[in-house]
């Protein structure tokens, strides 16, 4: 088990790293993990944070042909509102080889735009 002593972290921004035991996500990785969480949740899924999430499936609804436009508009609003530490550089959607709809987001930290990361999140 690989754990991190949180008292030695050099940042105020961190959270437990998803999919690990004792792992820590900091700064740019922390923001990316938050984006992934927001994209994957429906508002109301988290009892004590009812406004966390993006309601992507409900927004697309009966308009799959307009999914790209709808998701881009929704996420540009929700991600900026719910995770103000990040700056979105590029946001797009596509379908992978399995036919799954996904969001690809390129981002940086507002405080340090020199570090850039990209995440792909499958919409479920």
C-alpha positions in Angstrom: 0.0 0.0 0.0 1.4 3.4 -1.1 0.2 6.2 1.3 1.0 9.9 1.5 1.4 11.8 4.8 -1.0 14.7 4.2 0.9 16.8 6.8 3.8 17.0 4.4 1.8 18.2 1.3 3.0 21.3 -0.3 -0.5 22.5 -1.3 -3.9 23.4 0.2 -5.7 21.5 -2.7 -5.9 17.8 -2.4 -8.3 14.9 -2.1 -8.1 11.1 -2.0 -7.1 9.8 -5.4 -10.0 7.8 -6.9 -9.3 4.0 -7.3 -6.4 4.0 -4.8 -5.9 3.2 -1.1 -4.0 6.0 0.5 -3.3 7.8 -2.8 -3.6 11.6 -3.0 -4.6 13.8 -6.0 -3.2 17.3 -5.8 -3.4 20.6 -7.7 -3.9 19.8 -11.5 -4.8 16.2 -10.9 -7.2 17.2 -8.1 -9.0 19.6 -10.5 -9.2 16.9 -13.2 -10.7 14.4 -10.7 -13.2 17.0 -9.7 -14.2 17.6 -13.3 -14.6 13.8 -13.8 -16.8 13.6 -10.7 -19.0 16.6 -11.8 -19.4 15.2 -15.3 -20.3 11.7 -14.0 -22.9 12.8 -11.5 -26.5 13.8 -11.7 -27.5 16.7 -9.3 -29.0 15.2 -6.2 -26.8 12.1 -6.2 -24.7 13.3 -3.3 -27.0 13.9 -0.2 -25.0 16.7 1.4 -24.0 18.3 -1.9 -27.2 18.3 -3.9 -26.0 20.8 -6.5 -22.9 18.7 -7.4 -23.1 17.2 -10.9 -24.1 18.2 -14.4 -27.3 16.2 -15.4 -25.8 15.4 -18.8 -28.1 12.5 -19.6 -31.2 14.5 -18.7 -30.0 17.5 -20.8 -29.5 15.3 -23.9 -32.8 13.5 -23.4 -34.5 13.0 -26.7 -32.0 15.1 -28.7 -29.0 12.9 -29.3 -28.2 14.7 -32.6 -27.7 17.9 -30.6 -25.7 16.1 -27.8 -22.4 17.9 -28.6 -23.9 21.4 -28.5 -26.0 20.6 -25.4 -23.1 19.0 -23.4 -20.6 21.7 -24.3 -22.9 24.5 -23.2 -23.9 22.7 -20.0 -20.4 21.8 -19.0 -18.9 25.1 -19.8 -21.4 26.6 -17.3 -21.3 23.8 -14.6 -17.6 23.1 -14.5 -16.7 26.8 -14.2 -19.3 27.2 -11.4 -18.5 24.1 -9.5 -14.7 24.0 -9.9 -13.4 27.5 -10.0 -9.7 26.5 -9.6 -9.6 25.1 -13.1 -9.5 26.9 -16.5 -11.0 25.1 -19.5 -8.7 25.3 -22.5 -10.8 23.0 -24.8 -13.9 20.9 -24.4 -15.3 18.5 -27.0 -17.3 15.4 -27.3 -17.1 12.3 -29.5 -17.9 8.6 -29.7 -15.3 6.0 -29.0 -14.8 2.7 -30.9 -17.4 1.0 -28.7 -20.0 3.7 -29.5 -19.8 5.3 -26.1 -20.3 9.1 -25.9 -17.5 10.8 -24.1 -16.3 14.3 -23.1 -12.7 15.3 -23.7 -11.5 18.2 -21.6 -8.2 20.0 -21.7 -7.6 22.3 -18.7 -5.1 24.1 -16.5 -5.1 25.7 -13.1 -6.3 29.3 -13.0 -3.3 30.1 -10.8 -0.8 28.4 -13.1 -1.7 28.0 -16.8 1.7 26.5 -17.6 0.6 23.0 -16.6 -2.0 21.5 -18.9 -3.8 18.2 -18.6 -6.5 16.3 -20.6 -9.1 13.9 -19.4 -11.7 11.8 -21.2 -14.8 10.9 -19.4 -17.4 8.4 -20.8 -21.0 9.6 -20.3 -23.0 6.8 -18.6 
